[in-house]
Amino acid sequence: MTDHQALNILLVDDQRLLRMGFRLILEGEDDFTVVGEASTGLESLAMTAQLKPDIVLMDVRMPEMDGIEATRRIAAEHPDVKVIILTTFDVDEYAFEGLRAGASAFLLKDVEPEELVSAVRVVASGDAVVAPRVTQRLLETYVRAPQKQPVPLASLSSKHSAPLTTHTGPGGDLTPREMEVLGAMSEGLSNAEIAQRFFLSEATVKTHVRRILTKLDLRDRVQAVVYAYEHGLVIPGAREE
């Protein structure tokens, strides 16, 4: 998906005024079309199947079926559809569960219009790095470290001299470079920023990201970050300076 291709968007929220506000913002873009609105998670499933949107903006607290279960069903039944969770609080267990369920990002409901537009474009492109500081704080708050010894994020950096070995176990068969890239992804870095850090081309970084997702059988890069935290491949709070 590129910025020049039309994006079809489904709005899911039980507050009509919020849907109206988002519709006004999104339809101000020449290449955005709001193809439908749903007020419950159950409605969102039927409309996703019928309308085949590219992006679903999904509230989490709704009657009949909440946005978490709806996101889980959409991710399983419509893998090409990207879901962005909408939440009121920046550190919200519902938002975290939404990411675990298959959402590609989450946004605060009071997001600035330009941030909303940018987030939709970024998620559609597959390079989902939305509010990385907020996302990281969310992960650090709700991820429970496993009993296995985690790999400190700092040790994943090429700036350190400690040798890296191919990771097996929770990390699958990731190469040293893929572990480095996964670590950088977990910091919320974009492909361009990862390329700059490791002196690689963006095309090479994209290849590494694609291989990481394939090896770990994950939906997108946000799922890779959640996976890295949940399986102790990075330590909450262990960020590079």
C-alpha positions as CSV (number, residue, x, y, z in Angstrom):
1,M,0.0,0.0,0.0
2,T,1.3,3.4,-0.9
3,D,0.2,6.9,-0.1
4,H,-1.2,7.2,-3.6
5,Q,-3.6,4.3,-3.4
6,A,-7.1,4.8,-2.1
7,L,-7.6,3.6,1.4
8,N,-11.0,2.2,2.6
9,I,-11.6,2.7,6.3
10,L,-14.3,1.3,8.6
11,L,-15.1,3.2,11.8
12,V,-16.1,1.2,14.8
13,D,-17.3,3.0,18.0
14,D,-20.5,3.2,20.0
15,Q,-20.2,7.0,20.2
16,R,-21.8,8.5,17.1
17,L,-20.2,12.0,17.6
18,L,-16.7,10.4,17.7
19,R,-17.4,8.5,14.5
20,M,-18.6,11.8,12.9
21,G,-15.5,13.6,14.0
22,F,-13.2,10.9,12.7
23,R,-15.1,10.7,9.4
24,L,-14.7,14.5,8.8
25,I,-11.0,14.3,9.4
26,L,-10.4,11.2,7.3
27,E,-12.6,12.2,4.4
28,G,-10.6,15.4,4.2
29,E,-7.9,13.3,2.5
30,D,-8.3,12.8,-1.2
31,D,-7.3,9.1,-1.0
32,F,-9.3,8.2,2.1
33,T,-12.8,6.8,1.9
34,V,-14.9,5.9,5.0
35,V,-16.8,2.9,3.7
36,G,-18.9,2.3,6.8
37,E,-19.6,2.8,10.5
38,A,-20.4,0.2,13.1
39,S,-21.4,0.8,16.7
40,T,-20.6,-2.7,18.1
41,G,-17.9,-5.3,17.7
42,L,-20.5,-7.7,16.2
43,E,-21.5,-5.2,13.6
44,S,-17.8,-4.6,12.8
45,L,-17.4,-8.3,11.9
46,A,-20.3,-8.3,9.4
47,M,-19.2,-5.0,7.9
48,T,-15.6,-6.1,7.5
49,A,-16.6,-9.2,5.7
50,Q,-19.0,-7.2,3.5
51,L,-16.9,-4.1,2.8
52,K,-13.3,-5.5,2.9
53,P,-11.8,-2.3,4.4
54,D,-8.0,-1.7,4.4
55,I,-8.1,-0.2,7.9
56,V,-10.5,-0.6,10.8
57,L,-10.5,2.0,13.6
58,M,-11.7,0.0,16.5
59,D,-13.0,1.1,19.9
60,V,-12.5,-1.4,22.7
61,R,-15.4,-0.8,25.1
62,M,-18.7,-1.6,23.2
63,P,-21.9,-3.5,23.7
64,E,-22.6,-7.0,22.3
65,M,-18.9,-7.7,21.5
66,D,-16.0,-5.7,22.7
67,G,-13.3,-4.5,20.4
68,I,-10.7,-7.0,21.6
69,E,-12.7,-10.0,20.5
70,A,-13.7,-8.3,17.3
71,T,-10.0,-7.5,16.6
72,R,-9.1,-11.1,17.3
73,R,-11.7,-12.4,14.8
74,I,-10.8,-9.9,12.1
75,A,-7.1,-10.7,12.4
76,A,-7.9,-14.4,12.1
77,E,-10.5,-14.2,9.3
78,H,-9.2,-11.2,7.3
79,P,-5.4,-11.1,7.6
80,D,-5.1,-8.3,5.1
81,V,-7.2,-5.9,7.1
82,K,-5.2,-3.7,9.6
83,V,-6.8,-2.8,12.9
84,I,-6.0,0.4,14.9
85,I,-7.3,0.3,18.5
86,L,-8.9,3.5,19.9
87,T,-8.5,4.1,23.6
88,T,-9.1,6.9,26.1
89,F,-6.0,6.3,28.2
90,D,-2.4,6.0,27.1
91,V,-1.6,3.2,29.5
92,D,-4.7,0.9,29.1
93,E,-4.9,-2.8,29.6
94,Y,-7.6,-3.0,27.0
95,A,-5.3,-1.4,24.4
96,F,-2.5,-3.9,25.3
97,E,-5.0,-6.8,24.9
98,G,-5.9,-5.3,21.5
99,L,-2.3,-5.4,20.4
100,R,-2.1,-9.0,21.6
101,A,-5.3,-9.8,19.7
102,G,-3.7,-8.7,16.4
103,A,-4.1,-4.9,16.2
104,S,-1.3,-3.1,14.4
105,A,-1.4,0.0,16.6
106,F,-3.4,2.0,19.1
107,L,-4.3,5.6,19.2
108,L,-5.8,7.9,21.9
109,K,-9.2,9.1,21.0
110,D,-8.1,12.7,21.5
111,V,-5.4,12.3,18.8
112,E,-4.6,15.4,16.7
113,P,-6.1,15.2,13.2
114,E,-2.7,15.1,11.5
115,E,-1.5,12.3,13.8
116,L,-4.6,10.3,13.0
117,V,-4.0,10.7,9.2
118,S,-0.4,9.9,9.6
119,A,-1.1,6.8,11.7
120,V,-3.6,5.4,9.2
121,R,-1.0,5.9,6.4
122,V,1.8,4.3,8.4
123,V,-0.3,1.3,9.4
124,A,-1.5,0.8,5.8
125,S,2.1,0.8,4.6
126,G,3.0,-2.0,7.0
127,D,5.6,0.1,8.8
128,A,3.5,0.6,11.9
129,V,5.4,2.7,14.4
130,V,2.7,4.7,16.0
131,A,3.4,6.7,19.2
132,P,6.4,4.5,20.1
133,R,6.9,6.0,23.5
134,V,3.3,5.4,24.5
135,T,3.4,1.9,23.0
136,Q,6.6,1.0,24.8
137,R,5.2,2.3,28.1
138,L,2.1,0.2,27.5
139,L,4.2,-2.9,26.9
140,E,6.4,-2.3,30.0
141,T,3.3,-1.9,32.2
142,Y,1.4,-5.0,31.1
143,V,3.9,-7.5,29.9
144,R,4.8,-10.0,32.6
145,A,8.4,-11.2,32.1
146,P,8.7,-15.0,31.8
147,Q,10.9,-17.2,34.0
148,K,13.5,-17.7,31.3
149,Q,16.5,-15.4,31.4
150,P,15.7,-12.5,29.0
151,V,18.2,-11.0,26.6
152,P,18.9,-7.4,27.6
153,L,18.1,-4.9,24.8
154,A,21.6,-3.3,25.1
155,S,23.2,-6.7,24.2
156,L,21.4,-6.7,20.9
157,S,23.3,-3.6,19.7
158,S,26.3,-3.9,17.3
159,K,27.9,-1.2,19.5
160,H,28.7,-3.9,22.1
161,S,31.5,-6.3,21.6
162,A,29.8,-9.4,23.2
163,P,29.4,-12.0,20.5
164,L,25.9,-12.8,19.3
165,T,24.7,-16.3,18.4
166,T,21.7,-17.4,16.4
167,H,18.7,-17.4,18.8
168,T,16.6,-20.5,19.2
169,G,13.7,-21.1,21.4
170,P,11.2,-18.3,21.8
171,G,13.0,-16.3,19.1
172,G,12.9,-19.1,16.6
173,D,16.1,-19.2,14.4
174,L,16.8,-15.5,14.3
175,T,20.3,-14.6,13.1
176,P,22.4,-12.1,15.1
177,R,21.5,-9.3,12.7
178,E,17.8,-10.2,13.0
179,M,18.1,-10.1,16.8
180,E,19.6,-6.6,16.5
181,V,16.8,-5.5,14.2
182,L,14.1,-7.0,16.5
183,G,15.7,-5.1,19.4
184,A,15.6,-1.8,17.5
185,M,12.0,-2.5,16.5
186,S,11.2,-2.9,20.1
187,E,12.5,0.6,20.8
188,G,9.9,1.9,18.4
189,L,12.5,2.7,15.6
190,S,11.3,3.0,12.0
191,N,12.9,1.2,9.1
192,A,14.8,4.4,8.2
193,E,16.1,4.8,11.8
194,I,17.1,1.1,12.0
195,A,19.0,1.5,8.7
196,Q,20.9,4.5,10.0
197,R,21.8,2.8,13.3
198,F,23.2,-0.3,11.6
199,F,24.5,1.3,8.4
200,L,22.1,-0.6,6.2
201,S,19.9,0.3,3.3
202,E,16.1,0.6,4.1
203,A,15.6,-2.2,1.6
204,T,17.8,-4.5,3.6
205,V,16.1,-3.6,6.8
206,K,12.7,-4.4,5.2
207,T,14.1,-7.8,4.2
208,H,15.2,-8.5,7.8
209,V,11.8,-7.4,9.2
210,R,10.0,-9.6,6.7
211,R,12.2,-12.6,7.7
212,I,11.7,-12.0,11.4
213,L,7.9,-12.0,10.9
214,T,8.1,-15.1,8.8
215,K,10.3,-17.0,11.2
216,L,8.2,-16.1,14.2
217,D,4.9,-16.5,12.3
218,L,3.7,-13.0,13.2
219,R,1.2,-10.6,11.5
220,D,3.3,-7.4,11.5
221,R,6.1,-5.5,13.2
222,V,3.9,-4.4,16.2
223,Q,3.2,-8.1,16.9
224,A,6.9,-8.7,16.8
225,V,7.5,-6.1,19.5
226,V,4.7,-7.6,21.7
227,Y,6.3,-11.0,21.1
228,A,9.8,-9.8,22.0
229,Y,8.5,-8.3,25.3
230,E,6.3,-11.3,26.2
231,H,9.1,-13.8,25.5
232,G,11.8,-12.0,27.4
233,L,13.8,-11.2,24.3
234,V,14.0,-7.6,25.6
235,I,13.8,-6.4,29.1
236,P,11.2,-3.7,30.0
237,G,13.1,-0.6,30.8
238,A,16.4,-1.8,29.3
239,R,16.7,0.8,26.5
240,E,19.9,2.1,24.9
241,E,21.1,5.5,25.7
